[in-house]
């Protein structure tokens, strides 16, 4: 356990926000795969990059749990049901 009282709320909010952002990496990677078409090397890069980015989510979530905080089911549902495609130009 980490001492939650020693960590400012603004830092916890930043960790939470970044953790959720990194969890949503599948939405970004999907766009890269579509953009690269049949370019196998770039598709491999996008896959490896996505996996590496997801590890950030794992580490940040461990930190949140150690602080007695966690990502809620509602927050996860918001990410998984979000239409992130609206955030990008075609």
Phi and psi in degrees as a GROMACS rama.xvg file:
@    title "Ramachandran Plot"
@    xaxis  label "Phi"
@    yaxis  label "Psi"
@TYPE xy
-102.848  156.052  UNK-2
-79.0247  99.3125  UNK-3
-60.0765  -34.3993  UNK-4
-64.5216  -22.4153  UNK-5
-86.4837  -5.19509  UNK-6
-111.004  119.508  UNK-7
-60.8333  148.346  UNK-8
-56.4348  -36.2807  UNK-9
-62.7452  -34.6012  UNK-10
-70.8557  -41.0523  UNK-11
-63.4538  -41.897  UNK-12
-61.5676  -41.1557  UNK-13
-63.7751  -45.0368  UNK-14
-61.5462  -44.9627  UNK-15
-61.4837  -48.3061  UNK-16
-61.3311  -44.9046  UNK-17
-67.6362  -39.0143  UNK-18
-59.9938  -44.9332  UNK-19
-66.415  -39.7651  UNK-20
-61.4911  -44.4806  UNK-21
-69.4173  -28.4636  UNK-22
-65.7849  -32.7802  UNK-23
-79.7646  14.7437  UNK-24
-60.2112  -28.8012  UNK-25
-57.9102  -34.1288  UNK-26
-66.7095  -36.9666  UNK-27
-71.3725  -46.0854  UNK-28
-61.9905  -37.3439  UNK-29
-57.1171  -43.2227  UNK-30
-64.0318  -41.2234  UNK-31
-62.1457  -45.0072  UNK-32
-59.6618  -42.6265  UNK-33
-65.8341  -38.6584  UNK-34
-67.1114  -34.154  UNK-35
-84.6016  -9.48546  UNK-36
56.5769  -119.728  UNK-37
-100.237  15.6287  UNK-38
-79.0555  96.2788  UNK-39
-58.2144  -43.0731  UNK-40
-64.1868  -39.9547  UNK-41
-71.9468  -33.0342  UNK-42
-65.5088  -40.6146  UNK-43
-62.3678  -44.4712  UNK-44
-59.0254  -45.6586  UNK-45
-62.091  -37.3655  UNK-46
-66.6594  -47.7399  UNK-47
-64.81  -42.1135  UNK-48
-62.0358  -43.3923  UNK-49
-60.3716  -41.8662  UNK-50
-63.2869  -41.417  UNK-51
-65.7122  -41.6107  UNK-52
-64.3776  -38.0877  UNK-53
-64.171  -30.8621  UNK-54
-60.8885  -30.9724  UNK-55
-59.9939  -42.5079  UNK-56
-58.5676  -44.8333  UNK-57
-60.9895  -48.1728  UNK-58
-65.4527  -44.4283  UNK-59
-65.3476  -35.6248  UNK-60
-68.1028  -37.8293  UNK-61
-60.5271  -41.8018  UNK-62
-63.0657  -44.6933  UNK-63
-60.3384  -44.8269  UNK-64
-62.5181  -38.3368  UNK-65
-66.9325  -23.586  UNK-66
-88.3032  -0.618172  UNK-67
82.1924  13.4171  UNK-68
-111.346  159.653  UNK-69
-157.709  164.423  UNK-70
-78.6893  133.146  UNK-71
-84.2639  161.128  UNK-72
-61.616  -34.9266  UNK-73
-64.5826  -40.6878  UNK-74
-64.6202  -42.763  UNK-75
-61.2318  -45.3165  UNK-76
-60.6856  -39.5525  UNK-77
-61.154  -39.0744  UNK-78
-70.816  -45.593  UNK-79
-71.5629  -23.6768  UNK-80
-99.4894  -5.68191  UNK-81
-67.6051  148.249  UNK-82
-99.3912  84.1786  UNK-83
-71.4344  -16.6074  UNK-84
-61.2053  -23.9604  UNK-85
-72.2771  -10.273  UNK-86
-89.0653  -2.51645  UNK-87
-123.098  151.094  UNK-88
-76.7759  147.057  UNK-89
